[in-house]
Amino acid sequence: MKQTKRQLAIMNMLQVEKSCGITDLANKLDVSDETIRRDIKEMAKYGAVEKIHGGVMLPNSALEAPFLRRLEAQRREKQKIAKLAASLIVDGETLMIDN
């Protein structure tokens, strides 16, 4: 699917907001609600977005993509850090990791 500039703008807003209302998108993009509905209908047909009552949201798989990309980024370096950390932990100790 080749996206229009407006559809790309919708996707950019969804990346930040996760979900948006039709009227909000129309106001921000200075177009009619019906124009936004047509864009969303086409985008939903290809699975890029999920239509919800009065708005649109990213599908669950789209929300997971950034995490999966970060998981793969700098894999070797992360493995080196993990090995070093593991070497510092003695049996019976507890290690807690948070983001």
DAKA-V317120 format. One record per residue. SS is DSSP state (h for helix, s for strand, l for the rest). OMEGA is omega in degrees with one decimal (none if undefined). BURIAL is 1 if it has 9 or more other ideal C-beta (glycine too) atoms within 8 Angstrom, else 0. Layout:
SS:OMEGA:BURIAL
SS:OMEGA:BURIAL
This chain:
l:175.4:0
l:-176.0:0
l:174.6:0
l:177.4:0
h:-179.9:0
h:178.8:1
h:175.7:1
h:176.9:1
h:176.9:1
h:179.3:1
h:178.3:1
h:178.0:0
h:179.5:1
h:177.2:1
h:179.9:0
h:-171.9:0
h:-177.0:0
l:173.6:0
s:-178.5:1
s:175.2:1
s:179.7:0
h:-177.0:1
h:177.8:0
h:178.9:1
h:-179.7:1
h:179.3:1
h:-178.8:0
h:-177.3:0
h:176.7:1
l:175.8:0
l:-179.6:0
l:174.9:0
h:-177.7:0
h:176.6:0
h:178.7:1
h:179.5:1
h:178.3:1
h:178.2:0
h:-178.1:1
h:179.1:1
h:178.9:1
h:-179.5:1
h:179.3:1
h:179.2:1
h:-179.4:0
l:176.8:0
l:-178.9:0
l:179.4:1
l:176.0:1
s:178.2:0
s:173.7:0
s:-178.0:0
l:177.0:0
l:-177.4:0
s:-175.3:1
s:176.7:1
s:174.2:1
l:174.9:1
l:-178.5:1
h:-179.3:0
h:178.8:0
h:178.6:1
h:-177.9:1
h:-174.4:0
h:179.9:0
h:178.1:0
h:-179.6:0
h:177.1:0
h:179.0:0
h:179.5:0
h:-178.2:0
h:-177.3:0
l:176.7:0
l:-177.0:0
h:-177.9:0
h:-179.3:0
h:179.1:0
h:178.7:0
h:177.3:0
h:178.8:0
h:-179.9:0
h:179.2:0
h:178.6:0
h:179.3:0
h:180.0:1
h:-179.1:0
h:-178.9:0
h:-176.8:0
l:-179.9:0
l:177.2:0
l:179.0:0
l:177.1:0
l:179.0:0
l:177.8:0
l:176.7:0
l:-179.7:0
l:179.5:0
l:179.3:0
l:none:0
